[in-house]
Amino acid sequence: MARISTEQRLMNLHQEALRQFNDIQTALRDERLQCLQDRRFYSLAGSQWEGPLRDIYEKKPRMEVNKVHLSVIRIINEYRANRVTVDFTPKDGGGPEADKLAETCDALYRADEQDSVADEAYDNAFEEAVGGGIGAWRLRTVYEDEGDPDNERQRIRIEPIFDADSSVYFDLNAKRQDKSDARFAFVVSSMTRASYIAEFGDDPTDWPKIVHQYEFDWQTPDVVFVAQYFKVEDVTETIRVFRAIDGTEEKYRQSEFDADETLEDTLAAIGSVEVRQRKIKRKRVRKYLMSGGKVLEDSGFIAGECIPVIPNYGKRWFVDNIERCMGHVRLAKDSQRLKNMQLSKLAEISALSSVEKPILLPEQVAGHQVMWADDNLRNYPYLLVNPISGPDGSQQAAGPVAYTKSPTIPPAMAALLQITESDMQEILGSSQQADKMVSNTSGKAVELIQTRLDMQTFIYMSNFAKAMKRCGEVWLSMAREVYVEEGRKMKGIGSDGNPMQITLMQPMVTEAGEMALSNDLSAAKLDVNVEVGPSSSSKRAATVRALTGMMAITQDPETQQVLQAMAMMNMEGEGIADVRDYFRMRLVKMGVIKPTDEEAEEMMIELQGQPQDPNAVFLQAAAEEAQAKAAKARADVVNTVADAELTQAKTAEIMVKIGGEVEGAMQPQSTPEPAAPQIDPFEAAKRELELENMRMDNAAKFASLAKALKQQQAEEESGSEEESESDESDDKVGEDLDELKAMVEALARQVADLKPQQPIIVATGGGGKKIQITKTPTGFSGEVVNED
């Protein structure tokens, strides 16, 4: 089969779109026409008499007391005081990275809302839904800088769709309220004939729009209707999986290789190898612009996988397989018309003269017609009449024949007026109780009244929350494809309304030590939630009232400072932004509020650039002094150990000398033969003293080392105490060594000063044994004796 040309394909597509639109518009015409009539009924002056009723009262007073309008405005005001906001949350609960990504999406969404003036789109859709039954808005992408040809970056915009009841149509097979299951949709918009010719350069042909109420307007603009046609297509894409040199796998779409011819060479250069391919099916939305005669523009695939049109319903049902909707007006239209008719009739009755007028014969007023006619203006003191001729021809004075009666209001009309007023209050909801609340009303009563009023608007707020949830889903679908530039800096809006800067696709190290990209929206898996509550300004005012009330009941000065700072943070007014920032920073420094990354960095810079607190300087100096003393104590221990070793060497030298003198004195001078081997008591005493010295030395070393370790562990807790204990240990070791040295020196003197046959007893310190040394004429004699 030969492939058809692009022109023929677009022609076939145009015919298919016309057929689909005709089917939808035919099925929904009556419902949508009622929605349009409802909106005109409450919003346009004189529209409550449109239709056959106008012909009946064509030449009569047509009074219009629009009570429906006030009721609709009350619901709209309730919505504007309790805005619905979008909140993104991680699908799987997530961790710190997922929570941060959700906060990033919240900030970007709020920034897009602010830049788009999205409140206009939301308000218009809500008003049309409450008034007629259906409203809508749309999302689209625009270039960040239209004047810069090199800037390809885009932002998402939220724009209103006006007259949604006659311009927004979805697939008849779409049953979901948010139309997430629709396969195509139409958005009909108007443009002047001159602008159409200037843009497209051909004779315009209207798109066939049949839902309208032009016949009741004196003049209508000369416009041409065109249609935006969104069609969901199932596109098969090839996913190519590459394995990097570190073993990780990365997935790329074939479209990415088509867009960047160097991507495959780049992956090969870094060692990535393709391991497999798979084909997937995904939804893509294609957009066309059509007139009644042809396809004007094929815009190709747009960002995201969803039709970017968000419907909002007031009340919605499916009855007999037809989607039916209505707002707050339709059920009150008959009561409002009846009230207008009664007031018009009452005005007509009241316009008639309430004065009883005389009925006279023509001959009575002959010649006095002007006087009688001007009496209402000139208020004559009297009026003249002519006498009438009697039966006998004589002139006779006569008064009026009769008098007219003043018009009276029928009793049925008075009863009907009262019933009509009651019916309208029941249908529209009466707000008189809230309007008439006076002082000294209990808080519980006020709360009950407000709850009753809120329940009248709850269905509209609930349906709008569903629309907002769908808007968040569509925005996220588009953001995954639009906000993907690495290192792109974008504006975000925090939850407090302050602007912030967000860097997309920024490299970071995760808690597991792996490299990743922060603020990567391309892989964002988030749920969309909605919050219904007061506006930001209302929340701030309520917070200030609560905080000031708490300040009156707390006595703690620090708590009062915190409450005062929080109250100032939530204040609103001209030029108060800097004040809020000051008190926020104050709370951050007090440790009440966790600082952001930017605030933490600013605090570090501030601490480095400013003189420190004297108390902090003193504490830091004390800590450093304690560390220095601990280091000195460790050095003193080392010196003590060295001194102990030196003393040990000296002691050994003295003992050698003593042993030599004793040994020389005790050996016989005349005996050349070597003595039999025996235990020398002086040698034993010397060895015992050496062993005792070594034990004391080792004990001193172990005590010093243990104390040094203990000092090192506890030096931060008590530097002064450590120093004292270290000095005591050093003094103990020194005393032991001095005592040992003195004992050895005393022993040497005692041995040298012994008189003949004079013994001395020396304790060995080991096993309780002692040595008795006696000086003899030929030298010294010694023996080991028990302690006893």
LOSEKOL-211304 format. One line per 4 residues: number of its first residue (from 0); their letters; for each residue x, y, z of C-alpha. Coordinates in Angstrom, 1 decimal, m for minus. Example, Ala and Ser with C-alpha at 12.3 -4.5 7.8 and 13.67 -1.06 7.14 Angstrom:
BEGIN
0	as	12.3/m4.5/7.8  13.7/m1.1/7.1
//
This chain:
BEGIN
0	mari	0.0/0.0/0.0  1.4/3.4/m1.0  2.2/5.8/1.8  0.0/8.8/1.9
4	steq	1.4/12.3/1.8  1.5/14.6/4.8  m1.1/16.8/3.2  m3.5/13.9/2.7
8	rlmn	m2.9/12.7/6.3  m3.7/16.1/7.7  m6.9/16.2/5.6  m8.0/12.9/6.8
12	lhqe	m7.2/13.9/10.4  m9.3/17.1/9.9  m12.3/15.1/8.8  m12.0/12.7/11.7
16	alrq	m11.7/15.6/14.1  m14.8/17.3/12.7  m16.8/14.1/13.0  m15.6/13.5/16.6
20	fndi	m16.5/17.1/17.6  m19.9/16.9/16.0  m20.7/13.7/18.0  m19.6/15.3/21.2
24	qtal	m21.3/18.6/20.7  m24.6/17.0/19.6  m24.7/14.7/22.7  m23.9/17.5/25.1
28	rder	m25.5/20.5/23.4  m28.6/20.8/25.7  m26.6/20.3/28.9  m23.9/22.8/27.9
32	lqcl	m26.5/25.3/26.7  m28.1/25.2/30.1  m24.7/25.8/31.7  m24.3/28.9/29.5
36	qdrr	m27.8/30.2/30.3  m27.1/29.7/34.0  m24.0/31.9/33.8  m25.8/34.6/31.9
40	fysl	m28.7/34.4/34.3  m26.8/35.4/37.4  m24.1/37.6/35.9  m25.6/39.8/33.1
44	agsq	m28.2/42.5/33.8  m31.5/41.8/32.1  m30.6/38.2/31.3  m33.2/36.9/33.8
48	wegp	m35.9/37.9/31.3  m34.4/36.2/28.3  m36.6/33.7/26.5  m40.4/33.6/26.1
52	lrdi	m40.9/35.6/29.3  m39.5/38.7/27.7  m42.3/38.6/25.1  m45.0/38.3/27.7
56	yekk	m43.7/41.4/29.6  m42.7/43.3/26.5  m44.6/46.5/27.3  m44.7/46.1/31.1
60	prme	m42.3/46.9/33.8  m39.6/44.2/34.1  m38.0/44.4/37.5  m34.9/42.4/38.4
64	vnkv	m33.8/41.8/42.0  m30.8/39.5/41.5  m30.5/37.5/44.7  m28.8/34.6/42.9
68	hlsv	m25.8/36.7/42.2  m25.2/37.5/45.8  m25.3/33.8/46.7  m22.8/32.9/44.0
72	irii	m20.4/35.7/45.0  m20.6/34.4/48.6  m19.4/30.9/47.5  m16.6/32.5/45.4
76	neyr	m15.4/34.6/48.3  m15.4/31.5/50.5  m13.1/29.8/48.0  m10.8/32.8/47.7
80	anrv	m10.4/32.8/51.4  m9.5/29.1/51.5  m7.3/28.4/48.5  m6.5/24.9/47.4
84	tvdf	m2.8/24.2/47.0  m0.8/21.3/45.5  1.6/19.3/47.6  4.0/16.7/46.2
88	tpkd	5.0/13.7/48.4  7.3/10.7/47.7  5.5/7.6/46.4  7.4/5.1/48.5
92	gggp	7.8/7.2/51.6  11.3/8.0/50.4  14.3/9.3/52.3  16.0/12.6/52.7
96	eadk	16.7/12.8/49.0  13.1/12.0/48.0  11.7/14.5/50.6  14.0/17.2/49.2
100	laet	13.0/16.5/45.7  9.3/16.8/46.7  10.1/20.2/48.3  11.9/21.2/45.1
104	cdal	8.8/20.4/43.0  6.6/22.3/45.5  8.8/25.4/45.2  9.0/25.2/41.3
108	yrad	5.2/24.7/41.1  4.6/27.7/43.3  7.0/29.7/41.1  5.2/28.7/37.9
112	eqds	1.9/29.7/39.5  3.2/33.1/40.5  4.8/33.8/37.1  1.7/32.6/35.3
116	vade	m0.7/34.6/37.5  m2.4/31.2/37.9  m5.0/32.7/40.3  m6.7/34.2/37.3
120	aydn	m7.1/30.7/35.8  m8.2/29.1/39.0  m10.7/31.9/39.9  m12.2/31.9/36.4
124	afee	m12.6/28.1/36.4  m14.2/28.1/39.9  m16.6/30.9/39.1  m17.8/29.2/35.8
128	avgg	m18.2/25.9/37.7  m20.2/27.5/40.5  m22.3/29.6/38.1  m22.8/27.3/35.2
132	giga	m21.5/23.9/36.1  m18.1/23.5/34.3  m14.9/25.5/34.1  m11.4/24.7/32.9
136	wrlr	m7.8/25.8/32.5  m4.8/24.6/30.7  m1.0/24.2/31.0  1.5/24.9/28.3
140	tvye	5.2/25.4/27.9  6.8/28.7/26.8  10.4/29.7/26.2  12.1/31.3/29.2
144	degd	13.3/34.2/27.0  11.3/34.6/23.8  13.9/37.2/22.5  16.9/35.0/22.9
148	pdne	17.3/32.5/20.0  20.0/30.5/21.8  18.0/30.0/24.9  16.0/26.8/24.5
152	rqri	15.0/26.6/28.1  11.2/26.5/28.8  8.9/27.1/31.7  5.4/25.8/32.4
156	riep	2.5/28.3/32.3  m1.0/27.9/33.7  m3.6/29.8/31.6  m7.4/30.3/31.9
160	ifda	m9.9/28.9/29.4  m12.9/31.2/29.1  m16.5/29.9/28.3  m15.5/26.4/29.1
164	dssv	m19.2/25.2/28.8  m19.1/26.1/25.1  m15.4/25.6/24.3  m14.1/22.5/26.1
168	yfdl	m15.1/19.0/25.0  m13.5/15.7/25.9  m13.8/12.2/24.5  m17.3/10.7/25.1
172	nakr	m15.7/7.5/26.4  m13.9/9.4/29.2  m15.9/8.8/32.4  m13.4/10.0/35.0
176	qdks	m14.1/13.4/36.5  m10.6/14.6/35.9  m10.7/13.2/32.3  m7.4/11.3/32.8
180	darf	m8.9/8.5/30.6  m9.6/10.8/27.6  m8.0/10.0/24.3  m8.7/13.3/22.7
184	afvv	m10.0/16.8/23.6  m11.0/20.0/21.9  m10.5/23.6/23.1  m12.4/26.1/21.0
188	ssmt	m11.1/29.7/21.1  m11.9/32.9/19.2  m9.7/35.4/17.3  m10.7/38.4/15.3
192	rasy	m11.0/38.0/11.6  m8.2/40.5/10.9  m5.8/38.7/13.2  m6.6/35.4/11.7
196	iaef	m5.9/36.6/8.2  m2.7/38.2/9.3  m1.4/35.0/11.0  m2.6/32.3/8.5
200	gddp	m3.1/34.3/5.3  m6.3/32.6/4.1  m10.0/33.2/4.1  m11.2/32.1/7.5
204	tdwp	m13.7/29.3/8.0  m15.4/29.0/11.4  m15.1/25.9/13.5  m18.7/24.7/13.9
208	kivh	m19.6/25.9/17.3  m23.3/25.7/18.0  m23.5/26.4/21.8  m24.1/30.1/22.1
212	qyef	m26.6/32.8/23.1  m25.8/35.6/20.6  m29.5/36.3/19.9  m30.0/38.1/23.1
216	dwqt	m27.1/40.5/22.6  m27.4/43.7/20.6  m23.9/43.5/19.2  m21.3/40.8/19.0
220	pdvv	m17.7/41.0/17.9  m16.7/39.8/14.5  m14.6/36.7/15.4  m13.4/33.5/13.9
224	fvaq	m13.5/30.3/16.0  m10.5/27.8/15.8  m10.0/24.6/17.7  m7.0/23.1/19.4
228	yfkv	m7.1/19.4/19.0  m5.2/17.2/21.5  m4.8/13.6/20.6  m3.2/10.8/22.7
232	edvt	m1.0/8.5/20.7  0.7/5.2/21.8  4.3/5.6/20.8  6.7/2.7/20.7
236	etir	10.1/3.7/21.9  13.4/1.8/22.0  15.3/1.8/25.3  19.0/1.1/25.0
240	vfra	20.8/m0.1/28.1  24.6/0.6/28.5  26.9/m0.8/31.1  29.5/1.6/32.4
244	idgt	33.1/0.6/33.4  32.1/0.5/37.1  29.3/m2.1/36.3  26.3/0.2/36.7
248	eeky	23.7/0.3/34.0  22.3/3.4/32.4  19.2/3.6/30.2  18.8/5.9/27.2
252	rqse	15.9/6.5/24.8  16.5/6.2/21.1  15.1/9.7/20.7  18.0/11.0/22.8
256	fdad	20.5/9.5/20.3  18.5/11.0/17.4  18.6/14.4/19.1  22.4/14.1/19.9
260	etle	24.5/12.4/17.2  27.6/12.5/19.4  25.9/10.7/22.4  26.9/7.2/21.2
264	dtla	30.5/8.2/20.6  30.7/9.8/24.0  29.4/6.7/25.7  32.0/4.6/23.8
268	aigs	34.8/7.0/24.7  34.1/6.6/28.5  33.9/2.8/28.2  30.2/2.2/28.3
272	vevr	29.1/m0.9/26.4  25.5/m1.5/25.1  24.2/m4.7/26.7  20.6/m4.9/25.5
276	qrki	17.6/m3.1/24.1  13.9/m3.2/24.8  10.8/m1.6/23.4  8.2/0.1/25.5
280	krkr	4.9/1.8/24.8  4.2/5.2/26.3  1.6/7.8/25.8  2.4/11.0/23.9
284	vrky	0.1/13.9/23.2  0.1/15.5/19.8  m1.4/19.0/19.3  m3.1/20.4/16.2
288	lmsg	m4.6/23.8/15.4  m7.7/23.6/13.1  m10.2/25.9/11.5  m13.4/24.8/10.0
292	gkvl	m11.7/24.2/6.6  m8.3/22.7/7.3  m5.4/21.9/9.8  m3.7/25.2/10.3
296	edsg	m0.7/23.8/12.3  0.7/20.5/13.4  2.6/21.4/16.7  3.9/17.8/17.1
300	fiag	4.3/16.1/20.4  4.0/18.3/23.5  5.7/17.9/26.8  4.2/15.3/29.1
304	ecip	2.0/12.3/28.7  m1.3/13.9/29.7  m3.8/16.2/27.9  m2.9/19.6/29.4
308	vipn	m6.6/20.6/29.9  m8.0/20.6/33.4  m11.8/20.4/33.8  m13.6/21.6/37.0
312	ygkr	m17.2/20.8/37.7  m19.6/22.3/40.1  m21.9/19.3/40.4  m21.6/16.4/38.0
316	wfvd	m23.5/13.2/37.2  m23.8/10.6/34.5  m27.4/10.0/33.7  m28.5/7.9/30.7
320	nier	m24.8/7.7/29.6  m24.7/11.5/29.3  m22.5/13.7/31.4  m24.6/16.2/33.1
324	cmgh	m23.5/19.1/35.3  m24.8/22.2/36.9  m23.8/24.9/39.3  m25.5/26.9/42.1
328	vrla	m27.8/28.8/39.8  m30.1/26.3/38.0  m32.4/25.2/40.8  m32.9/28.8/41.9
332	kdsq	m33.9/30.2/38.4  m37.6/29.5/38.7  m37.9/31.1/42.1  m35.9/34.1/40.9
336	rlkn	m38.1/34.5/37.8  m41.3/34.3/39.9  m40.0/36.9/42.3  m39.1/39.2/39.5
340	mqls	m42.6/38.8/38.0  m44.3/39.5/41.3  m42.2/42.6/41.9  m42.9/43.8/38.4
344	klae	m46.7/43.4/38.9  m46.5/45.1/42.2  m44.6/48.0/40.7  m47.2/48.2/37.9
348	isal	m50.0/48.3/40.5  m48.2/50.9/42.6  m47.7/53.1/39.6  m51.5/53.5/39.2
352	ssve	m53.1/56.5/41.0  m53.9/56.0/44.6  m56.3/59.1/44.6  m60.1/58.6/44.2
356	kpil	m61.1/60.6/41.1  m64.6/62.1/40.6  m66.7/60.9/37.7  m68.5/63.9/36.1
360	lpeq	m70.9/64.5/33.2  m69.4/66.2/30.1  m71.5/69.4/30.6  m70.2/69.7/34.1
364	vagh	m66.6/70.2/33.0  m67.3/72.0/29.8  m65.0/75.0/29.7  m63.1/73.9/32.8
368	qvmw	m61.1/71.0/31.3  m57.7/72.8/31.7  m58.4/73.6/35.3  m59.2/70.0/36.1
372	addn	m56.2/68.7/34.1  m53.7/71.0/35.8  m55.0/70.4/39.3  m52.2/67.8/40.1
376	lrny	m49.6/70.4/39.2  m51.1/73.7/40.4  m53.1/72.4/43.4  m56.0/74.8/43.0
380	pyll	m57.9/75.7/46.1  m61.2/74.8/44.4  m62.5/73.4/41.2  m65.4/74.7/39.1
384	vnpi	m68.2/72.6/37.6  m71.2/73.7/35.5  m74.8/73.1/36.6  m76.7/70.5/34.8
388	sgpd	m80.1/70.9/33.1  m83.0/69.3/34.9  m85.9/67.4/33.2  m87.8/70.6/33.1
392	gsqq	m85.0/72.5/31.6  m84.0/74.4/34.7  m80.4/74.7/35.9  m79.6/72.5/38.8
396	aagp	m76.4/72.1/40.9  m75.0/68.6/40.9  m71.9/66.8/42.2  m69.9/63.9/40.7
400	vayt	m71.8/61.0/39.5  m69.3/58.5/41.2  m65.6/58.1/42.3  m62.9/55.8/41.1
404	kspt	m61.3/53.3/43.6  m57.6/52.9/44.4  m56.0/49.6/43.1  m55.6/46.9/45.8
408	ippa	m53.0/44.1/46.0  m54.5/40.7/45.6  m54.2/38.5/48.7  m52.7/35.7/46.7
412	maal	m49.8/37.9/45.5  m48.8/38.8/49.1  m48.8/35.1/50.1  m46.8/34.2/47.0
416	lqit	m44.2/36.8/47.7  m43.6/35.4/51.1  m43.4/31.8/49.8  m41.0/32.8/47.0
420	esdm	m38.6/34.5/49.4  m38.6/31.4/51.7  m38.0/29.1/48.7  m35.0/31.1/47.5
424	qeil	m33.4/31.0/51.0  m33.8/27.2/51.1  m32.3/26.7/47.6  m29.5/29.2/47.8
428	gssq	m28.7/28.9/51.5  m29.4/31.7/53.9  m26.5/33.6/55.2  m28.6/35.9/57.3
432	qadk	m27.6/34.3/60.6  m24.0/34.9/59.9  m24.7/38.5/58.7  m26.7/39.2/61.9
436	mvsn	m24.3/37.9/64.4  m23.8/40.3/67.3  m21.5/40.7/70.2  m21.6/38.4/73.2
440	tsgk	m22.4/35.4/70.9  m20.7/32.3/72.2  m17.8/30.9/70.3  m19.6/27.5/69.9
444	avel	m22.6/29.2/68.3  m20.4/31.1/65.9  m18.6/27.9/65.0  m21.9/26.0/64.3
448	iqtr	m23.2/28.8/62.1  m20.0/28.9/60.1  m20.0/25.1/59.8  m23.5/25.3/58.4
452	ldmq	m22.4/27.9/55.8  m19.3/25.9/54.9  m21.3/22.8/54.2  m23.2/24.7/51.5
456	tfiy	m20.0/25.2/49.6  m18.2/22.0/50.4  m19.1/20.2/47.2  m17.6/22.9/45.0
460	msnf	m14.4/23.0/47.1  m14.2/19.2/46.9  m14.6/19.1/43.2  m12.1/21.9/42.7
464	akam	m9.6/20.0/44.9  m9.9/17.1/42.4  m9.1/19.4/39.5  m6.1/20.8/41.4
468	krcg	m4.8/17.3/42.0  m5.1/16.6/38.2  m3.3/19.9/37.5  m0.4/18.8/39.7
472	evwl	m0.1/15.4/37.9  m0.1/17.1/34.5  2.5/19.7/35.7  4.8/16.9/37.0
476	smar	4.5/15.0/33.8  5.6/18.1/31.8  8.3/19.0/34.3  10.0/15.6/33.9
480	evyv	10.7/16.5/30.3  11.2/20.3/30.5  13.2/20.8/33.7  16.1/18.5/32.9
484	eegr	19.0/20.8/32.1  22.1/20.0/34.3  23.1/23.0/36.4  20.1/25.1/35.4
488	kmkg	19.3/27.7/38.0  15.6/28.4/38.5  13.4/30.4/40.7  11.4/28.7/43.4
492	igsd	8.9/30.0/46.0  9.1/28.6/49.5  6.2/27.7/51.7  6.5/31.1/53.4
496	gnpm	6.2/32.9/50.1  9.8/34.0/49.8  11.7/33.4/46.6  14.6/30.9/46.5
500	qitl	17.1/29.6/43.9  17.1/26.0/42.8  19.9/24.3/40.9  18.7/21.4/38.8
504	mqpm	20.7/18.2/38.2  23.4/19.1/40.7  26.1/16.4/41.4  26.2/15.2/45.0
508	vtea	27.3/12.3/47.2  24.6/10.3/48.8  24.6/8.9/52.4  25.8/5.6/50.9
512	gema	28.8/7.4/49.4  27.6/7.1/45.8  27.5/9.9/43.2  24.0/11.1/42.3
516	lsnd	22.2/14.2/41.0  20.1/16.3/43.3  16.9/17.9/42.0  16.7/15.4/39.2
520	lsaa	13.0/15.8/38.1  13.4/13.4/35.2  13.2/10.4/37.6  10.7/12.0/40.0
524	kldv	8.2/9.5/41.4  5.9/11.6/43.5  2.3/11.5/44.6  0.1/14.6/44.3
528	nvev	m1.9/15.7/47.3  m4.1/18.8/47.8  m4.7/21.0/50.8  m7.8/23.0/51.3
532	gpss	m7.4/25.8/53.9  m7.3/29.5/54.5  m5.1/31.7/52.3  m1.6/32.5/53.4
536	sskr	m2.5/35.9/54.7  m5.5/34.4/56.7  m3.2/31.8/58.2  m0.7/34.4/59.2
540	aatv	m3.3/36.5/60.9  m4.7/33.5/62.8  m1.2/32.5/63.8  m0.4/36.0/65.2
544	ralt	m3.7/36.0/67.2  m2.8/32.6/68.7  0.8/33.6/69.5  m0.2/36.8/71.2
548	gmma	m2.8/34.9/73.3  m0.1/32.5/74.4  2.2/35.3/75.4  m0.4/36.5/77.9
552	itqd	m0.4/33.2/79.7  3.3/32.3/79.8  5.7/33.6/82.4  9.0/32.3/81.1
556	petq	11.0/35.2/79.6  12.7/32.9/77.1  9.4/31.5/75.9  8.0/35.0/75.6
560	qvlq	10.9/36.0/73.4  10.3/33.0/71.1  6.6/33.7/70.9  7.3/37.3/70.2
564	amam	9.7/36.5/67.4  7.3/34.0/65.8  4.5/36.6/65.9  6.7/39.1/64.2
568	mnme	7.6/36.5/61.6  4.0/36.1/60.7  3.1/39.8/60.6  2.1/41.3/57.3
572	gegi	2.3/44.9/56.2  4.2/47.4/54.1  8.0/47.1/54.5  7.9/44.4/57.1
576	advr	9.8/41.7/55.1  13.1/42.8/56.5  11.7/42.6/60.0  10.5/39.1/59.4
580	dyfr	13.9/38.1/58.1  15.6/39.6/61.2  13.3/37.7/63.6  13.7/34.4/61.7
584	mrlv	17.5/34.7/61.9  17.1/35.4/65.6  15.1/32.2/66.1  17.7/30.3/64.1
588	kmgv	20.5/31.5/66.4  18.4/30.6/69.4  18.1/27.1/68.1  14.3/27.2/67.7
592	ikpt	14.3/26.9/63.9  16.6/24.7/61.9  18.6/26.8/59.5  18.6/26.3/55.7
596	deea	21.8/25.6/53.9  22.2/29.2/52.9  21.5/30.4/56.4  24.0/28.0/57.9
600	eemm	26.7/29.2/55.4  25.9/32.9/56.2  26.2/32.1/60.0  29.7/30.5/59.4
604	ielq	30.9/33.5/57.5  29.5/35.9/60.1  31.3/34.0/62.9  34.6/34.0/61.1
608	gqpq	34.4/37.8/60.3  33.3/39.1/63.8  35.1/39.1/67.2  34.1/36.2/69.3
612	dpna	32.1/36.4/72.5  34.5/36.9/75.6  32.9/34.0/77.4  33.5/31.8/74.4
616	vflq	37.1/33.1/74.1  37.7/32.3/77.9  36.3/28.8/77.6  38.3/28.1/74.5
620	aaae	41.5/29.4/76.2  40.7/27.3/79.3  40.4/24.2/77.1  43.6/25.0/75.3
624	eaqa	45.3/25.5/78.7  44.0/22.1/79.9  45.4/20.5/76.8  48.7/22.1/77.3
628	kaak	48.9/21.0/81.0  48.0/17.5/79.9  50.8/17.5/77.4  53.2/18.8/80.1
632	arad	52.1/16.0/82.4  52.9/13.4/79.7  56.3/15.0/79.2  57.0/15.0/82.9
636	vvnt	56.1/11.3/83.1  58.6/10.7/80.3  61.3/12.7/82.2  60.5/10.9/85.4
640	vada	60.9/7.5/83.7  64.3/8.7/82.3  65.4/9.9/85.7  64.4/6.5/87.2
644	eltq	66.5/4.7/84.6  69.4/7.1/85.4  69.0/6.4/89.2  68.8/2.7/88.5
648	akta	72.1/2.9/86.6  73.8/4.8/89.4  72.4/2.3/92.0  73.8/m0.6/90.0
652	eimv	77.2/1.2/89.8  77.2/1.7/93.7  76.1/m1.9/94.2  79.0/m3.1/92.0
656	kigg	81.4/m1.0/94.0  80.0/m2.3/97.3  80.1/m5.9/96.0  83.7/m5.5/94.9
660	eveg	84.8/m4.1/98.2  83.0/m6.8/100.1  84.2/m9.5/97.9  87.8/m8.3/98.1
664	amqp	87.7/m8.0/101.8  86.2/m11.5/102.4  88.6/m13.5/100.2  91.7/m14.9/102.1
668	qstp	95.0/m13.3/101.1  97.2/m16.3/101.5  95.1/m19.0/99.8  96.1/m19.3/96.2
672	epaa	93.6/m22.1/95.5  90.2/m21.0/94.3  87.5/m21.2/96.8  84.8/m23.7/96.5
676	pqid	81.7/m22.3/94.7  79.3/m21.0/97.3  76.6/m18.4/97.4  78.0/m15.0/98.2
680	pfea	75.7/m13.2/100.7  76.8/m9.8/99.5  76.2/m10.8/95.9  72.7/m12.0/96.9
684	akre	72.1/m8.8/98.7  73.2/m6.8/95.7  70.9/m8.8/93.4  68.0/m8.5/95.8
688	lele	68.5/m4.7/95.9  68.7/m4.6/92.1  65.5/m6.7/91.7  63.8/m4.4/94.2
692	nmrm	65.0/m1.4/92.2  63.7/m2.9/89.0  60.3/m3.7/90.6  60.0/m0.2/91.8
696	dnaa	61.1/1.2/88.5  58.6/m1.0/86.5  55.8/m0.1/89.0  56.7/3.6/88.5
700	kfas	56.6/3.2/84.7  53.3/1.3/84.7  51.7/3.8/87.1  52.9/6.7/85.0
704	laka	51.8/5.2/81.7  48.3/4.3/83.1  48.0/7.8/84.6  49.0/9.3/81.2
708	lkqq	46.3/7.3/79.4  43.7/8.2/81.9  44.7/11.9/81.7  44.4/11.7/77.9
712	qaee	40.9/10.4/78.1  39.6/12.8/80.7  41.7/15.9/79.9  38.7/17.7/78.3
716	esgs	36.6/17.1/81.5  38.9/18.4/84.2  42.2/19.8/83.1  43.1/21.2/86.5
720	eees	42.3/17.9/88.3  44.4/16.0/85.8  47.3/18.2/86.4  47.1/17.7/90.2
724	esde	46.8/13.9/89.9  49.8/13.8/87.4  51.9/15.9/89.8  51.0/13.6/92.7
728	sddk	52.0/10.5/90.6  55.3/12.1/89.6  56.0/13.1/93.2  55.4/9.5/94.4
732	vged	57.7/8.0/91.8  60.4/10.6/92.7  60.0/9.9/96.4  60.4/6.1/95.8
736	ldel	63.5/6.6/93.7  65.1/9.0/96.2  64.3/6.6/99.1  66.0/3.8/97.2
740	kamv	69.0/5.9/96.4  69.4/7.0/100.0  69.1/3.5/101.2  71.8/2.3/98.9
744	eala	74.1/5.1/99.9  73.4/4.5/103.6  74.2/0.9/103.2  77.5/1.7/101.6
748	rqva	78.4/4.0/104.5  77.3/1.5/107.1  79.5/m1.2/105.6  82.5/1.1/105.4
752	dlkp	82.1/2.3/109.0  81.7/m1.2/110.6  84.0/m2.0/113.5  85.5/m5.4/113.9
756	qqpi	83.1/m8.1/115.0  80.2/m5.5/114.7  77.3/m7.0/112.6  74.6/m5.2/110.7
760	ivat	71.4/m6.6/109.3  70.3/m5.6/105.8  66.7/m6.3/104.6  66.6/m7.7/101.0
764	gggg	63.0/m6.8/100.4  62.3/m10.2/98.8  60.6/m13.0/100.7  61.1/m11.4/104.1
768	kkiq	64.8/m12.5/104.3  67.7/m10.5/105.6  71.5/m10.5/105.4  73.8/m10.1/108.5
772	itkt	77.1/m8.6/107.6  80.1/m8.7/110.1  83.5/m7.0/109.8  86.4/m9.3/110.6
776	ptgf	90.2/m8.6/110.8  90.6/m10.1/107.4  87.5/m8.6/105.7  83.8/m9.2/106.0
780	sgev	81.6/m12.2/106.7  78.0/m12.6/105.9  75.1/m15.0/106.3  71.5/m15.1/105.4
784	vned	69.2/m15.0/108.4  65.5/m15.3/108.8  63.3/m12.3/109.7  63.0/m13.5/113.2
//
